[in-house]
Structure formats: structure tokens, C-alpha cells
Amino acid sequence: MTMATTIEQQVALDEALVPSTKRLRIGRSNFRLPSDIQSKESTLQVVYDVLRRSPFFKAFLVTPDVPEIYMQEFWATAYVHQHSIRFKM
């Protein structure tokens, strides 16, 4: 059995389990982190505070890969604040 045969078998199995026409696309979204993030989760707030004090904070970009099935719920928690996007956490 060669590597090509193994890959072909895996592709055939993947296609049999979930046809490519039925698969969810992964979306991509870019936005800048706002500088006034507040979180009720203390560990997350510490991370935000450390990032905020770094000289390259404004260079941070968040680029999540989110299956489309979750996008509606995800965007329901987001709102635009000046030139950034905030999320409920």
C-alpha cells in the first residue's frame, strides 16, 4: 500500500461520511482589539491588562476561524464601538 493509496482511501472515506457539498465552510474575520476591554473573567482580564500595557497592543489582530453554524450566535454578541468590535464574554 502506497502513501497515495492511503490518501485516496481517506479522501473516499471522508466523502462517504460527509459529502463535500454538505460541509461547513470556515469563515475568517479580522478586527482590532479595542483598548478598553473589560471582562468579568479575572484570568482573561489579566491577559487583556498585560496586552494593553505592551507597546505593540494596537498591532494585535484577532483572526478566528469560525464554522458558519456558529456565526449567527457569535455576531449576536458583538457590537461596534467607534472603530473596533466588542464582544460579550
N, C-alpha and C positions, 0 to 999 in steps of 0.2 A: 504494500500500500504506500503510495507516494504522498507527499505533502499536498499536492494539487488535488488528489482524490479526496483526501480528508477535508480540505476546504470546500470542495464541491458538495460533499455529503453534508457538511454543517450548513451550508447555504440552503440546500434542499430541505433539510430538517427545519431550519428557521422559517423558510417559506411555507412549509406544511403547517407549522404551529401557528404562525401569524403571517398571513399574506402581506406582502409589502404595501399593497393598496389599503390595508386596514391599519397600518402602523401609525402611531402619532408622530408628528414632526416635532422636533425640538426647536423652540424659538430662542432668540437671543435679544437681549435688551441692554443698552448702555445708558448709564446715568451717573452723574457726580454725586458723591455723598454730601449731604448738607452739613454745615459746620456746627449746627446747634442740635444734634441728635440727643434725645433723652430716651432712656429705656427703663422700664420697671425691673428688668432682669439685671441684677447687680454685676454679674460677670460680664455680660455684654456691655454694660455701661463703662466698666473699667477699660475694655478694649477700645470703645469709642473715645474715651478720655485720653488714652495713650496715643491713639492715632491723631487726635485733634492737636496734640502738642508737638507732633513731628513736623519738620519743615516742609515735607512733601505731601501733607494731608490733601491738599487740593488736587494733587495729581492722581489720587486713587480713583479708579473706575471700578464699578461693580458690574460684572458681566455674567449673569446667571444663565444657565441653560435650563429652561423650564418646559416640561411637556405641556402641550396646548390644553390638555384636560384640566390643568391647574391654573391656567392663565386668568380665567374669569374670577375665581376666588382671590387670586394674588392681586389683581388690579382693583378689586373691590376694597382692598385695604390701603390703597395708595392714593395720595393726592399731591397736587403740585403746590409747592411753596416757593415763591419767587422763581429762581432759576434751578431748582432742584426738585426731586421727588422724595416724599416722605412715606414711610410705611408704618402701619400699626403693628406692634410686636407684642 
